[in-house]
Structures are given as structure tokens and as C-alpha cells.
Amino acid sequence: MRFLAFLLAPIAAVAADKPNVIFILADDLGAHDLGCFGSTFYETPNLDRLAKRGTRFTQAYAAAPICSASRVALLTGRSPARLGFEFVTKLPTAKRPAGLPLVGPPYPLNLPLSEVTVAEVLAPAGYATGYFGKWHVSEHTGGYLGWSATHGPLQQGYAEGDADFGNHPYAYRDRPALKAELLAAGDYGRDTLTEKAIAFLRTRRDRSFFLHFAHYFVHDPIHTRAAWLVEKYRARFPAGTDPRRLEYAAMVETLD
């Protein structure tokens, strides 16, 4: 089951009728893994503070229990069934699982350009629009999760953005040696994706902005270079706990 956590945060704006909007999507984060949604286990003070200052939805549900389908619903406001986008984006020729009691939906590939995204509504209203992180609603280009040159965020209302993997383990594929570079105590690691999103905010102070920040954390592969965080959470888990749970805990705090 896929859980999505999101925060919509209106903050000081250029015009009162056009509040700045920061939309954060955390990939595979448990519904109750943030302090602002009830967790007393994982430490997420920064997201908790953002939630307190923004808008927190307490009766919101993912439109689908899987990545691409839930993303298109968030982008368009439409049901994945109405969109015909009910599964993870795959080539039509992709092998389908056999022996299942139910027939799965057709594999979707690209979110049609005719579908109107939230950015295509806000951009004509004067908003600067930026998309940073995981798109995953179109064909992969240049590698897994690479943005499509014809059906990516920049073709669907977002003026700028970046698909950088940042500090997530996905980055190990291009930099294998990075996985073994452990971080010193107190260091969460440099996240270049977050830095680029922050740079977008800082250069858009002259007009209202909409930042769609689709982080890769805390999706698998479950791994952290912050061994000090693993040890911190080890003391909170029973002896013999699956090491992946410790690393997941470290990833949640790193996201924060």
C-alpha cells in the first residue's frame, strides 16, 4: 500500500489574493509518520512547523494506492479511473503478471497533454511555477524516472524544475561510491534537489509562486548514509528489529 503525505502551505505573498503555495509530496511516507499527524516516534520538527503555519488536511485520501495513478490525481484533480491512468506508467509491451484472479487495468504511459494540471491553471493567473523531483507520469527518458522531453512537467504548466535525485539512494546509480560515504554525527547529507527548490523560492520573491516539490524520500531502496541516525533509533526499537526499519526511521528524519 502506498501512503502519501502532503502539506499545502500558504505563506507571505506578493498579493493577498494570490498566496504563495508550497506543495510537498513525500513518496511512500506512512500516513502517521509525521509528528503533525500523530507520530511520537519519528522526529519531524520542521515539517511539523510548516504544517502548523500552513494548511493541514485531516480527512484527505490518496486517489489510488500506487504511485503514478495517485500523482495524476494530485496534478489534475481528476480520478485515475476517469483519466484511464490506474497503474504505474509502463510501455504497452511490458509483461503483465500471470495467474492473478483479477485482470489489471491497461498500462498507462504518458499523462495526455490535453489534461489540465494545477500549474496550467495557476501560471495564467500570474504564478511562477516550479516542479522539482519525481514526475513518474510519463515514459522514462535517459534512465529510470528521467523526465520525458515531450510529456514532462515543463510541457504541462511548470516553467522550470529539475529531476535531480538529491541525497536519495537513487543517486547511487550514477555515483556508486556515494553509498559507502558515511556521514558524520549531526550531518544529514547535502540534498541538491532541496537546494534547487529553495533557490527557486529565493528568486521568485517579486511575484506569487507555486512550488511542487515531489521528493524521492522515503521510497525504497531503504538505505541511509547517516549511521548515527540508525544508532539513535536503534534504542527505540525492540532488540532484533529488522535493520530496514532502523534505516527507514533515519530516512524519515532526513526528509524532515
C-alpha positions as CSV (number, residue, x, y, z in Angstrom):
1,M,0.0,0.0,0.0
2,R,1.3,3.4,-0.9
3,F,0.9,6.2,1.6
4,L,1.2,9.8,0.5
5,A,1.7,12.8,2.9
6,F,1.4,16.3,1.7
7,L,1.5,19.8,3.0
8,L,-0.1,22.8,1.4
9,A,1.5,25.9,2.9
10,P,0.3,29.5,2.1
11,I,2.9,31.9,3.3
12,A,3.6,35.6,2.9
13,A,2.7,36.6,-0.6
14,V,3.1,39.5,-3.0
15,A,-0.7,40.0,-3.1
16,A,-3.3,38.9,-0.6
17,D,-5.4,37.3,-3.2
18,K,-2.5,35.3,-4.6
19,P,-0.8,33.5,-1.7
20,N,2.4,31.7,-2.3
21,V,1.9,27.9,-2.4
22,I,4.4,25.2,-1.5
23,F,3.2,21.7,-2.2
24,I,5.4,18.9,-0.7
25,L,4.8,15.3,-1.8
26,A,6.8,12.6,0.2
27,D,7.0,9.3,-1.7
28,D,5.7,6.3,0.3
29,L,5.7,8.1,3.6
30,G,3.4,6.4,6.2
31,A,0.1,8.3,6.9
32,H,1.1,8.7,10.6
33,D,4.9,9.0,10.3
34,L,5.0,12.8,10.9
35,G,4.6,14.4,14.3
36,C,1.8,16.7,12.9
37,F,-0.2,13.6,12.0
38,G,0.3,11.9,15.3
39,S,3.7,10.3,15.4
40,T,5.6,10.3,18.7
41,F,8.3,8.1,17.3
42,Y,9.9,9.8,14.3
43,E,11.3,13.3,14.8
44,T,10.0,15.7,12.2
45,P,10.0,19.1,13.8
46,N,10.5,21.1,10.6
47,L,7.6,19.6,8.7
48,D,5.5,19.8,11.8
49,R,6.3,23.6,12.0
50,L,5.4,24.0,8.3
51,A,2.1,22.2,8.8
52,K,1.3,24.4,11.8
53,R,1.9,27.5,9.7
54,G,0.1,26.2,6.7
55,T,-3.0,24.1,6.0
56,R,-3.3,20.5,7.2
57,F,-5.8,18.2,5.7
58,T,-7.1,15.7,8.2
59,Q,-9.7,13.9,6.0
60,A,-7.8,13.6,2.7
61,Y,-7.2,10.3,1.0
62,A,-4.9,9.2,-1.8
63,A,-6.9,8.7,-5.0
64,A,-5.1,5.4,-5.7
65,P,-2.8,3.0,-3.7
66,I,0.0,3.3,-6.3
67,C,2.4,5.9,-7.4
68,S,1.6,7.2,-10.9
69,A,-2.2,7.0,-10.5
70,S,-2.2,9.0,-7.3
71,R,0.2,11.5,-8.8
72,V,-2.1,12.2,-11.8
73,A,-5.0,12.8,-9.5
74,L,-3.0,15.3,-7.5
75,L,-1.9,17.1,-10.7
76,T,-5.2,17.2,-12.4
77,G,-7.9,16.8,-9.6
78,R,-9.4,14.0,-11.6
79,S,-10.0,10.4,-10.7
80,P,-7.4,8.0,-12.1
81,A,-10.3,5.9,-13.4
82,R,-11.7,8.8,-15.4
83,L,-8.2,9.6,-16.7
84,G,-7.6,5.9,-17.7
85,F,-4.4,6.2,-15.6
86,E,-4.8,3.5,-13.0
87,F,-1.4,1.9,-12.7
88,V,2.3,2.8,-12.8
89,T,3.4,4.2,-16.1
90,K,4.8,1.4,-18.3
91,L,5.3,0.7,-22.0
92,P,2.2,-1.1,-23.6
93,T,4.5,-4.0,-24.4
94,A,5.6,-4.5,-20.7
95,K,5.0,-8.1,-19.5
96,R,1.8,-8.4,-17.4
97,P,1.7,-10.7,-14.3
98,A,0.1,-14.1,-14.8
99,G,-2.1,-16.1,-12.6
100,L,-4.0,-13.3,-10.9
101,P,-7.7,-13.7,-10.1
102,L,-8.5,-10.2,-11.5
103,V,-7.5,-8.6,-14.7
104,G,-5.4,-5.5,-14.1
105,P,-6.1,-2.1,-15.8
106,P,-4.3,-1.2,-19.1
107,Y,-0.8,0.1,-18.5
108,P,-0.7,3.9,-18.9
109,L,2.3,5.6,-20.4
110,N,2.0,9.4,-20.7
111,L,-0.4,11.8,-19.0
112,P,-2.0,13.4,-22.0
113,L,-1.1,17.0,-22.7
114,S,-4.8,17.7,-23.1
115,E,-5.2,17.2,-19.3
116,V,-5.1,20.4,-17.4
117,T,-2.7,20.4,-14.4
118,V,-2.8,22.7,-11.4
119,A,0.2,24.6,-12.8
120,E,-1.7,25.2,-16.1
121,V,-4.3,26.9,-14.0
122,L,-2.0,28.9,-11.8
123,A,0.5,30.1,-14.4
124,P,-2.0,32.1,-16.4
125,A,-3.1,33.7,-13.1
126,G,0.3,35.2,-12.7
127,Y,2.1,32.5,-10.7
128,A,5.7,31.5,-11.2
129,T,5.6,27.7,-11.3
130,G,8.3,25.2,-10.5
131,Y,8.4,21.4,-10.3
132,F,11.3,19.6,-8.5
133,G,11.7,15.9,-8.1
134,K,9.8,12.8,-9.1
135,W,7.3,13.1,-12.0
136,H,6.6,9.4,-12.9
137,V,3.5,10.1,-15.0
138,S,5.2,9.7,-18.4
139,E,7.7,7.5,-20.2
140,H,11.1,7.4,-18.6
141,T,13.8,9.2,-20.6
142,G,17.5,8.7,-20.2
143,G,17.1,6.3,-17.4
144,Y,14.6,5.4,-14.7
145,L,12.4,8.4,-13.6
146,G,14.1,10.6,-16.2
147,W,11.6,13.3,-17.3
148,S,10.1,13.0,-20.7
149,A,11.1,15.6,-23.2
150,T,7.5,15.7,-24.6
151,H,5.3,14.9,-21.6
152,G,7.3,16.2,-18.6
153,P,6.5,18.9,-16.1
154,L,7.9,21.6,-18.4
155,Q,5.3,20.6,-21.0
156,Q,2.4,20.7,-18.5
157,G,2.5,24.2,-17.0
158,Y,5.7,24.3,-15.0
159,A,8.1,27.0,-16.1
160,E,11.2,25.4,-14.5
161,G,12.3,22.5,-12.4
162,D,14.8,19.6,-12.0
163,A,14.6,15.8,-11.6
164,D,17.8,15.6,-9.5
165,F,17.8,12.6,-7.1
166,G,19.5,14.7,-4.4
167,N,20.5,12.7,-1.3
168,H,18.2,9.8,-2.0
169,P,19.7,6.3,-2.7
170,Y,18.5,6.6,-6.3
171,A,21.6,8.8,-6.7
172,Y,23.9,5.8,-6.1
173,R,23.2,4.6,-9.6
174,D,25.2,7.4,-11.1
175,R,27.6,7.7,-8.1
176,P,28.1,4.2,-6.7
177,A,30.9,5.3,-4.4
178,L,28.5,7.6,-2.6
179,K,26.7,4.7,-0.8
180,A,29.8,4.0,1.2
181,E,30.5,7.6,2.2
182,L,29.1,7.6,5.8
183,L,28.0,10.9,7.3
184,A,29.4,12.4,10.5
185,A,27.2,12.7,13.6
186,G,24.7,15.5,13.1
187,D,25.1,15.5,9.3
188,Y,22.1,14.6,7.2
189,G,23.9,14.9,3.9
190,R,23.7,17.5,1.2
191,D,20.5,17.3,-0.8
192,T,21.0,19.1,-4.1
193,L,17.3,18.7,-5.1
194,T,16.2,20.6,-2.0
195,E,18.8,23.2,-2.6
196,K,17.4,23.8,-6.1
197,A,13.8,24.0,-4.8
198,I,15.0,26.6,-2.2
199,A,16.8,28.6,-5.0
200,F,13.5,28.7,-6.9
201,L,11.8,30.2,-3.9
202,R,14.5,32.8,-3.3
203,T,14.5,34.0,-6.9
204,R,10.7,34.4,-7.1
205,R,10.2,36.9,-4.4
206,D,8.9,39.5,-6.9
207,R,5.7,37.5,-7.7
208,S,3.5,34.8,-6.3
209,F,4.9,31.3,-6.8
210,F,3.7,27.7,-6.8
211,L,6.3,25.2,-5.9
212,H,5.5,21.5,-6.5
213,F,8.2,19.6,-4.6
214,A,7.9,15.9,-5.2
215,H,10.6,14.4,-3.0
216,Y,12.0,10.9,-3.6
217,F,12.2,10.2,0.1
218,V,11.2,7.9,1.7
219,H,10.8,5.4,-1.2
220,D,12.9,2.3,-1.4
221,P,15.7,1.4,-1.7
222,I,15.7,1.8,2.1
223,H,19.2,3.0,2.9
224,T,20.9,5.8,4.8
225,R,24.5,7.0,5.0
226,A,23.7,8.6,8.4
227,A,24.7,5.7,10.6
228,W,24.5,7.9,13.6
229,L,20.7,8.2,13.0
230,V,20.4,4.4,12.8
231,E,22.0,4.1,16.2
232,K,19.7,6.9,17.5
233,Y,16.6,4.9,16.5
234,R,18.0,1.5,17.4
235,A,17.5,2.4,21.1
236,R,13.8,2.9,20.4
237,F,13.1,-0.4,18.7
238,P,13.0,-3.8,20.3
239,A,16.1,-6.0,20.1
240,G,16.3,-8.0,16.8
241,T,14.3,-5.4,14.8
242,D,14.7,-5.7,11.0
243,P,17.6,-3.3,10.2
244,R,15.5,-1.8,7.3
245,R,13.1,-0.3,9.9
246,L,16.0,1.5,11.5
247,E,17.1,2.8,8.1
248,Y,13.6,3.8,7.3
249,A,13.4,5.8,10.5
250,A,16.6,7.6,9.5
251,M,15.2,8.4,6.1
252,V,12.1,9.9,7.7
253,E,14.2,12.3,9.8
254,T,16.5,13.0,6.8
255,L,13.4,14.0,4.8
256,D,12.5,16.4,7.6
